[in-house]
Amino acid sequence: MFVEVPEDGKKLAKGDDAAVVESVKAASDVYSPVSGTVVEGNAALADDPALVNSDPEGEGWFYKITLSDPSELEALMNESAYEAFVAKL
């Protein structure tokens, strides 16, 4: 129903609330997996929030960020580790 993305220039620390996804039944926060400064929020989500589900790896992205600590990337899962994690849920 609604997606709120961070404004350009917003500074985020790893774990900060970065975006909000609101559906008919609930609202959920999206947390930043890394620290940095937002360079662009996806304005297309304001008009078509369903992109988050229909094209999450394409047009459904939330924001772009310039990293302040690139070493934080080392703690993130790769695609196969994430798929295995989700399969266990």
N, CA and C atoms as an extended XYZ file, in Angstrom:
267
Properties=species:S:1:pos:R:3:atomname:S:1:resname:S:1:resid:I:1 pbc="F F F"
N         0.807       -1.187        0.000 N   MET     1
C         0.000        0.000        0.000 CA  MET     1
C         0.859        1.264        0.000 C   MET     1
N         1.993        1.235        0.768 N   PHE     2
C         2.795        2.439        0.914 CA  PHE     2
C         4.234        2.063        1.263 C   PHE     2
N         5.194        2.756        0.643 N   VAL     3
C         6.608        2.582        0.978 CA  VAL     3
C         7.210        3.963        1.178 C   VAL     3
N         7.900        4.142        2.296 N   GLU     4
C         8.601        5.390        2.572 CA  GLU     4
C        10.099        5.110        2.551 C   GLU     4
N        10.813        5.770        1.653 N   VAL     5
C        12.258        5.579        1.540 CA  VAL     5
C        12.986        6.758        2.175 C   VAL     5
N        14.254        6.593        2.533 N   PRO     6
C        14.986        7.695        3.161 CA  PRO     6
C        15.284        8.815        2.161 C   PRO     6
N        15.445       10.021        2.701 N   GLU     7
C        15.771       11.179        1.870 CA  GLU     7
C        17.236       11.156        1.478 C   GLU     7
N        17.534       11.738        0.314 N   ASP     8
C        18.913       11.883       -0.128 CA  ASP     8
C        19.692       12.654        0.931 C   ASP     8
N        20.898       12.203        1.212 N   GLY     9
C        21.747       12.867        2.186 CA  GLY     9
C        21.599       12.358        3.606 C   GLY     9
N        20.597       11.524        3.863 N   LYS    10
C        20.406       10.998        5.221 CA  LYS    10
C        21.559       10.060        5.565 C   LYS    10
N        22.112       10.234        6.738 N   LYS    11
C        23.173        9.362        7.220 CA  LYS    11
C        22.555        8.220        8.007 C   LYS    11
N        22.971        7.013        7.694 N   LEU    12
C        22.469        5.817        8.355 CA  LEU    12
C        23.620        5.048        8.985 C   LEU    12
N        23.400        4.537       10.170 N   ALA    13
C        24.326        3.603       10.793 CA  ALA    13
C        23.765        2.196       10.587 C   ALA    13
N        24.638        1.223       10.558 N   LYS    14
C        24.207       -0.165       10.425 CA  LYS    14
C        23.145       -0.457       11.477 C   LYS    14
N        21.984       -0.969       11.048 N   GLY    15
C        20.894       -1.309       11.952 CA  GLY    15
C        19.856       -0.218       12.139 C   GLY    15
N        20.122        0.994       11.628 N   ASP    16
C        19.135        2.084       11.728 CA  ASP    16
C        17.888        1.791       10.905 C   ASP    16
N        16.749        2.352       11.330 N   ASP    17
C        15.545        2.320       10.499 CA  ASP    17
C        15.845        3.121        9.252 C   ASP    17
N        15.684        2.501        8.085 N   ALA    18
C        16.008        3.182        6.835 CA  ALA    18
C        14.765        3.468        5.998 C   ALA    18
N        13.786        2.585        6.043 N   ALA    19
C        12.579        2.723        5.231 CA  ALA    19
C        11.415        2.074        5.970 C   ALA    19
N        10.205        2.333        5.474 N   VAL    20
C         8.993        1.750        6.059 CA  VAL    20
C         8.150        1.166        4.932 C   VAL    20
N         7.663       -0.045        5.148 N   VAL    21
C         6.747       -0.695        4.212 CA  VAL    21
C         5.438       -0.899        4.952 C   VAL    21
N         4.364       -0.365        4.397 N   GLU    22
C         3.054       -0.471        5.035 CA  GLU    22
C         2.127       -1.251        4.114 C   GLU    22
N         1.484       -2.264        4.687 N   SER    23
C         0.504       -3.050        3.933 CA  SER    23
C        -0.854       -2.873        4.589 C   SER    23
N        -1.835       -3.604        4.097 N   VAL    24
C        -3.174       -3.529        4.658 CA  VAL    24
C        -3.169       -3.986        6.114 C   VAL    24
N        -2.346       -4.987        6.427 N   LYS    25
C        -2.370       -5.596        7.750 CA  LYS    25
C        -1.292       -5.097        8.707 C   LYS    25
N        -0.193       -4.535        8.192 N   ALA    26
C         0.914       -4.182        9.092 CA  ALA    26
C         1.842       -3.156        8.470 C   ALA    26
N         2.664       -2.573        9.328 N   ALA    27
C         3.745       -1.694        8.880 CA  ALA    27
C         5.049       -2.313        9.378 C   ALA    27
N         6.063       -2.312        8.537 N   SER    28
C         7.346       -2.910        8.897 CA  SER    28
C         8.477       -1.950        8.586 C   SER    28
N         9.443       -1.907        9.489 N   ASP    29
C        10.638       -1.116        9.244 CA  ASP    29
C        11.626       -1.925        8.415 C   ASP    29
N        12.386       -1.234        7.600 N   VAL    30
C        13.490       -1.823        6.849 CA  VAL    30
C        14.752       -1.244        7.461 C   VAL    30
N        15.645       -2.107        7.923 N   TYR    31
C        16.849       -1.673        8.607 CA  TYR    31
C        18.035       -1.650        7.652 C   TYR    31
N        18.892       -0.680        7.832 N   SER    32
C        20.073       -0.562        6.988 CA  SER    32
C        21.081       -1.657        7.334 C   SER    32
N        21.518       -2.430        6.349 N   PRO    33
C        22.492       -3.488        6.629 CA  PRO    33
C        23.917       -2.953        6.767 C   PRO    33
N        24.133       -1.703        6.370 N   VAL    34
C        25.459       -1.080        6.410 CA  VAL    34
C        25.326        0.398        6.770 C   VAL    34
N        26.433        1.021        7.105 N   SER    35
C        26.467        2.448        7.437 CA  SER    35
C        26.860        3.262        6.215 C   SER    35
N        26.315        4.472        6.128 N   GLY    36
C        26.686        5.350        5.035 CA  GLY    36
C        25.700        6.483        4.851 C   GLY    36
N        25.793        7.138        3.690 N   THR    37
C        24.936        8.268        3.362 CA  THR    37
C        24.080        7.913        2.151 C   THR    37
N        22.781        8.139        2.275 N   VAL    38
C        21.850        7.852        1.182 CA  VAL    38
C        22.117        8.817        0.033 C   VAL    38
N        22.326        8.282       -1.167 N   VAL    39
C        22.522        9.124       -2.341 CA  VAL    39
C        21.260        9.204       -3.196 C   VAL    39
N        20.364        8.214       -3.012 N   GLU    40
C        19.111        8.235       -3.776 CA  GLU    40
C        18.101        7.277       -3.173 C   GLU    40
N        16.892        7.774       -2.939 N   GLY    41
C        15.772        6.921       -2.561 CA  GLY    41
C        14.980        6.611       -3.824 C   GLY    41
N        14.364        5.458       -3.888 N   ASN    42
C        13.624        5.049       -5.081 CA  ASN    42
C        12.244        5.710       -5.103 C   ASN    42
N        12.138        6.820       -5.809 N   ALA    43
C        10.884        7.575       -5.902 CA  ALA    43
C         9.773        6.772       -6.576 C   ALA    43
N        10.127        5.789       -7.387 N   ALA    44
C         9.121        4.978       -8.080 CA  ALA    44
C         8.241        4.200       -7.107 C   ALA    44
N         8.747        3.923       -5.913 N   LEU    45
C         7.962        3.161       -4.936 CA  LEU    45
C         6.779        3.951       -4.398 C   LEU    45
N         6.841        5.270       -4.470 N   ALA    46
C         5.700        6.085       -4.025 CA  ALA    46
C         4.485        5.840       -4.915 C   ALA    46
N         4.712        5.660       -6.208 N   ASP    47
C         3.627        5.430       -7.159 CA  ASP    47
C         3.265        3.956       -7.298 C   ASP    47
N         4.248        3.082       -7.084 N   ASP    48
C         4.018        1.649       -7.269 CA  ASP    48
C         4.751        0.846       -6.193 C   ASP    48
N         4.239        0.864       -4.950 N   PRO    49
C         4.919        0.149       -3.866 CA  PRO    49
C         4.993       -1.358       -4.078 C   PRO    49
N         4.150       -1.903       -4.951 N   ALA    50
C         4.166       -3.345       -5.219 CA  ALA    50
C         5.465       -3.796       -5.877 C   ALA    50
N         6.262       -2.850       -6.398 N   LEU    51
C         7.546       -3.208       -6.996 CA  LEU    51
C         8.460       -3.919       -6.000 C   LEU    51
N         8.295       -3.617       -4.715 N   VAL    52
C         9.106       -4.260       -3.678 CA  VAL    52
C         8.939       -5.778       -3.752 C   VAL    52
N         7.735       -6.239       -4.032 N   ASN    53
C         7.475       -7.680       -4.131 CA  ASN    53
C         7.609       -8.215       -5.548 C   ASN    53
N         7.162       -7.448       -6.536 N   SER    54
C         7.145       -7.960       -7.905 CA  SER    54
C         8.507       -7.907       -8.591 C   SER    54
N         9.388       -6.988       -8.175 N   ASP    55
C        10.694       -6.855       -8.821 CA  ASP    55
C        11.756       -6.406       -7.812 C   ASP    55
N        11.952       -7.184       -6.723 N   PRO    56
C        12.849       -6.745       -5.650 CA  PRO    56
C        14.309       -6.604       -6.071 C   PRO    56
N        14.730       -7.346       -7.061 N   GLU    57
C        16.126       -7.269       -7.495 CA  GLU    57
C        16.291       -6.361       -8.720 C   GLU    57
N        15.204       -5.718       -9.128 N   GLY    58
C        15.243       -4.816      -10.272 CA  GLY    58
C        14.754       -3.444       -9.869 C   GLY    58
N        13.536       -3.109      -10.273 N   GLU    59
C        12.975       -1.782      -10.024 CA  GLU    59
C        12.457       -1.582       -8.593 C   GLU    59
N        12.454       -2.624       -7.764 N   GLY    60
C        11.908       -2.529       -6.417 CA  GLY    60
C        12.921       -2.205       -5.330 C   GLY    60
N        14.059       -1.677       -5.699 N   TRP    61
C        15.081       -1.325       -4.695 CA  TRP    61
C        14.600       -0.160       -3.830 C   TRP    61
N        15.124       -0.046       -2.601 N   PHE    62
C        14.711        0.994       -1.662 CA  PHE    62
C        15.561        2.259       -1.775 C   PHE    62
N        16.880        2.104       -1.684 N   TYR    63
C        17.755        3.273       -1.705 CA  TYR    63
C        19.171        2.858       -2.088 C   TYR    63
N        19.934        3.834       -2.529 N   LYS    64
C        21.354        3.645       -2.825 CA  LYS    64
C        22.139        4.396       -1.766 C   LYS    64
N        23.253        3.829       -1.366 N   ILE    65
C        24.019        4.386       -0.244 CA  ILE    65
C        25.511        4.390       -0.570 C   ILE    65
N        26.195        5.436       -0.139 N   THR    66
C        27.645        5.484       -0.188 CA  THR    66
C        28.138        4.951        1.149 C   THR    66
N        28.934        3.911        1.115 N   LEU    67
C        29.391        3.259        2.339 CA  LEU    67
C        30.365        4.137        3.118 C   LEU    67
N        30.192        4.156        4.431 N   SER    68
C        31.168        4.840        5.277 CA  SER    68
C        32.169        3.839        5.854 C   SER    68
N        31.803        2.550        5.868 N   ASP    69
C        32.693        1.505        6.369 CA  ASP    69
C        32.533        0.255        5.495 C   ASP    69
N        33.263        0.193        4.372 N   PRO    70
C        33.121       -0.942        3.454 CA  PRO    70
C        33.365       -2.306        4.096 C   PRO    70
N        34.065       -2.365        5.206 N   SER    71
C        34.323       -3.653        5.850 CA  SER    71
C        33.028       -4.293        6.375 C   SER    71
N        31.963       -3.489        6.558 N   GLU    72
C        30.684       -4.045        7.012 CA  GLU    72
C        30.100       -5.027        5.996 C   GLU    72
N        30.491       -4.909        4.746 N   LEU    73
C        29.989       -5.817        3.716 CA  LEU    73
C        30.403       -7.259        3.978 C   LEU    73
N        31.532       -7.436        4.644 N   GLU    74
C        32.042       -8.780        4.914 CA  GLU    74
C        31.110       -9.587        5.805 C   GLU    74
N        30.293       -8.923        6.612 N   ALA    75
C        29.383       -9.622        7.519 CA  ALA    75
C        28.053       -9.995        6.858 C   ALA    75
N        27.816       -9.531        5.630 N   LEU    76
C        26.546       -9.816        4.950 CA  LEU    76
C        26.569      -11.186        4.292 C   LEU    76
N        25.405      -11.789        4.146 N   MET    77
C        25.279      -13.072        3.461 CA  MET    77
C        25.352      -12.874        1.952 C   MET    77
N        25.891      -13.883        1.256 N   ASN    78
C        25.801      -13.870       -0.208 CA  ASN    78
C        24.451      -14.484       -0.588 C   ASN    78
N        24.155      -14.517       -1.863 N   GLU    79
C        22.831      -14.968       -2.312 CA  GLU    79
C        22.518      -16.398       -1.883 C   GLU    79
N        23.466      -17.312       -2.018 N   SER    80
C        23.181      -18.709       -1.656 CA  SER    80
C        23.002      -18.864       -0.144 C   SER    80
N        23.769      -18.157        0.656 N   ALA    81
C        23.597      -18.218        2.115 CA  ALA    81
C        22.244      -17.644        2.514 C   ALA    81
N        21.820      -16.574        1.850 N   TYR    82
C        20.517      -15.987        2.150 CA  TYR    82
C        19.383      -16.944        1.768 C   TYR    82
N        19.488      -17.569        0.610 N   GLU    83
C        18.459      -18.528        0.189 CA  GLU    83
C        18.357      -19.678        1.193 C   GLU    83
N        19.496      -20.173        1.689 N   ALA    84
C        19.487      -21.258        2.680 CA  ALA    84
C        18.855      -20.775        3.984 C   ALA    84
N        19.153      -19.543        4.387 N   PHE    85
C        18.570      -18.968        5.602 CA  PHE    85
C        17.051      -18.870        5.483 C   PHE    85
N        16.574      -18.346        4.361 N   VAL    86
C        15.136      -18.182        4.148 CA  VAL    86
C        14.425      -19.528        4.080 C   VAL    86
N        15.076      -20.519        3.499 N   ALA    87
C        14.473      -21.855        3.393 CA  ALA    87
C        14.215      -22.466        4.768 C   ALA    87
N        14.983      -22.060        5.770 N   LYS    88
C        14.812      -22.601        7.113 CA  LYS    88
C        13.713      -21.894        7.917 C   LYS    88
N        13.213      -20.780        7.414 N   LEU    89
C        12.196      -20.019        8.148 CA  LEU    89
C        10.841      -20.699        8.107 C   LEU    89
